[in-house]
Amino acid sequence: MIQILGKTSSINVRKVLWTCAELALPFEQENWGSGFRATGVPEFLALNPNAMVPVIKDGEFVLWESNSIIRYLAGRYQGESLDLLYPRDPCERARCDQWIDWQASELNRAWSYAFLALVRHSPAHQDPRQIELSAANWARHMGIVENQLEKTGAFIAGPAFSLADIPIALSINRWLETPVEHGGMPAVTAYMERLGAREGFRKYCRNGTP
């Protein structure tokens, strides 16, 4: 039984929960993080010295960093299905990894200031000019997603759903739930509607809402 340490409200924890849903993996979840058990205690720091969620325990194996976790789970547990969540072909896998890494290194950085200001209402992130710049940068990165989805006509890395769609869709959902301009993204809208057929999306990306 996979143990997942982290609160469901965390976008990075939801990556792991959704991946488990796609793989039909049973798991036990413990709520750690702000509002729950503190991650700065020695018990948690022994698992992740960064004091960040998520962390998984798979038997004696412990792993942190959400993108590393979802790759590990898919690589170990997807089996021999022809409809692979994480492709085995090196080129297809690299394309999948490209979008997973881009979400973490570029897309997340784009929305950080605007999200902290407009959703978290952080007192340290209330400079109107910085909010405007962050929102504009966020929209530019969403334009990259829109263009890619126009090219594939289906999913972020190609014609089939893959592991890359999980972090990308979670970031899109965060964008849609933040009070910024959302217009002019028909491919993104169609993509999110397409993902609505997946139980993992409904449960962990949209948090049980339509």
Secondary structure, 3 states (H helix, E strand, C coil): CEEEECCCCCHHHHHHHHHHHHCCCCEEEECECCCCECCCCHHHHCCCCCCCCCEEEECCEEEECHHHHHHHHHHHHCCCCCCCCCCCCHHHHHHHHHHHHHHHHHHHHHHHHHHHHHCCCCCCCCCHHHHHHHHHHHHHHHHHHHHHHHHHCCECCECCCCCCHHHHHHHHHHHHCCCCCCCCCHHHHHHHHHHCCCHHHHHHHCCCCC
